[in-house]
Amino acid sequence: MPHSTIEITPQSNIRELVASLPIAAEVLTQFGLGCSGCGVSKYETIAQGAAAHGLRVEPMIAALAQARLSGFVPLIANEDRLSHRRAPGGFSGRAKIAHVVPIMSGKGGVGKSLVTALLALGLRRRNLRVGILDGDITGPSIPKLFGLREPLAIEADPNAPKTPQGNPQPLMVPALTRSAIEIVSSNLLTDKEDTAMIWRGPIVSGVIRQFYEQVLWSDLDVLLIDLPPGTSDAPLTVLQSLPIDGVVLVTMPQALATMIVRKAANLIHQLKKPILGVVENMSYFVAPDTGVRYDVFGPSYASRVAELAGAPVLATLPIDPKKAMLADEGRVEEIDDPVCDELAAHLLEALAAHPKPKETISII
């Protein structure tokens, strides 16, 4: 039903607008302003949100007004929908990424992807512009956590170098989550999420570089890279080829996991890259009925691993069935837990302690 009495201006508060006009959330998301579903929208106006994401506010206001009158989301032109994005390298612009942080573990099954998602949520709720590059090419899980299914859109920049066939260079457009986190993943290259990527190491390495260089990223404050476990080609490509600030190591309280993550730490040190911190996942379980804490996998190894890595403990995360359920259902952005802010705060402290030679690295 039309809502003709609602005033829509650039100074309208996003949360208040969506509460009065629910369809506004869908309109804003279509433009690339997905923060209507996160805590940031409590404080941001439409103009502030548009500025944070490099969007033009005029088409947004016009579309909101049209939706208010008709009750339907209007068709939004690509040039307006994608106007906040920058092309890589020597194309029409440069996407500036302030910090690049790989999330790494020596062993699989420690919850590294969930830790990546929680970090992204914590950073986004601090009004930072965040992206996730899913570097686990053959075993991607980031899209599932965020409930993303649609294949990535492809755009051609007429100012980009031509392909051998004389066509404009095709560039991938990151998917946007409800809270406006940008995501690129191999699972968003296919129509079916269970399609197997039967690719060998050199191809995997090339895809990771493409995900960094041939994507229309926005200007980002932090790009998180979710790496596959171990020290194979994918982690080596990221550590040696991309301008990373440092690595976050994820482990769990288990002797085997601790031994293997130490190997990862040794590799990082050999490549002379900083370790920003250690996250111990599944560290303990608190019974909801009694409040009693149980060390399900044994005593914590977090401090020991951090000492060997020469880095601080960013967080020790409990086993939480509710978080696991939301993650399985693609609703990870509904997790409302202080641990997200704790992770983000400690990561930002670690980044401040390991400054890059240059303030911002541009994709080249």
Secondary structure, DSSP 4 states (H G I P E B T S, - for coil): ---TT----TTSBHHHHHHH-THHHHHHHHHT--GGGSGGGGT-BHHHHHHHTT--HHHHHHHHHHHHHHSSPPP--HHHHTTT----TTSS---EEEEEEEEE-SSTTS-HHHHHHHHHHHHHTTT--EEEEE--SSS--HHHHHT--SPPEEEEEEEEEEPTTSPEEEEEE-EE-TT--EEE-GGGSSSSTT------HHHHHHHHHHHHHSB-PPPEEEEEEEPPSSSSHHHHHHHHHS----EEEEE-S-HHHHHHHHHHHHHHHHTT--EEEEEE-S--EE-TTT--EE-TT-S--HHHHHHHHTS-EEEEPPP-HHHHHHHHTT-GGG---HHHHHHHHHHHHHHHHS--SSS-EE--
